Amino acid sequence: MNKLLKMLLGSGLYLLEQSDRTTDVRDRAARKIDDLRDVVQEKYEEAADRIAKASRAIRGEDNHALANALRLAAGIGVGVGVGLLFAPASGQHTRRAIAGSVQQFRTKVRKRVSSERARANANAG
């Protein structure tokens, strides 16, 4: 009877120990599945974003003209600023040269805008 009790007690302890290991394995598997789910979700969102961007580009809705124009203007401003800092000519001479260049640029822009308006009016009428 004593041997039977020891055997039953040992079997019960063995099963309890196995259930702890099973819980640990189950927790690790659940964590791995969660990690896998997160990776798959990130990939899906990235793919959906790329498809949406490509769709907008195909439909012609992906227009970055304003952002590109602002970047160009900022680049010109930085270039002029650096040029003024490192220019070998005097400040007065450099300012006159810049003012003349700006005036020429304005004239060119005005001519271009007026010719585009005239072309648009001719096409519309």
GIQUI-V936831 format. One record per residue. PSI is psi in radians with two decimals (* if undefined). Layout:
BEGIN
PSI + PSI
END
This chain:
BEGIN
-0.65 + -0.70 + -0.69 + -0.75 + -0.76 + -0.70 + -0.76 + -0.73 + -0.76 + -0.71 + -0.72 + -0.76 + -0.70 + -0.78 + -0.67 + -0.73 + -0.70 + -0.64 + -0.58 + -0.74 + -0.69 + -0.72 + -0.74 + -0.77 + -0.74 + -0.73 + -0.74 + -0.71 + -0.70 + -0.71 + -0.73 + -0.68 + -0.70 + -0.75 + -0.76 + -0.73 + -0.72 + -0.74 + -0.77 + -0.71 + -0.73 + -0.76 + -0.70 + -0.78 + -0.69 + -0.76 + -0.71 + -0.70 + -0.74 + -0.72 + -0.71 + -0.72 + -0.76 + -0.67 + -0.76 + -0.68 + -0.70 + -0.68 + -0.14 + 0.27 + -0.09 + 1.34 + 2.09 + 0.46 + -0.77 + -0.78 + -0.71 + -0.66 + -0.70 + -0.69 + -0.71 + -0.82 + -0.72 + -0.71 + -0.71 + -0.76 + -0.77 + -0.74 + -0.74 + -0.74 + -0.78 + -0.68 + -0.69 + -0.65 + -0.68 + 0.26 + 2.42 + -0.31 + 2.93 + 2.85 + -0.75 + -0.78 + -0.75 + -0.74 + -0.70 + -0.72 + -0.72 + -0.75 + -0.71 + -0.72 + -0.71 + -0.71 + -0.74 + -0.72 + -0.78 + -0.75 + -0.78 + -0.75 + -0.76 + -0.74 + -0.76 + -0.77 + -0.74 + -0.66 + -0.64 + -0.68 + -0.76 + -0.69 + -0.69 + -0.68 + -0.66 + -0.65 + -0.61 + -0.55 + *
END
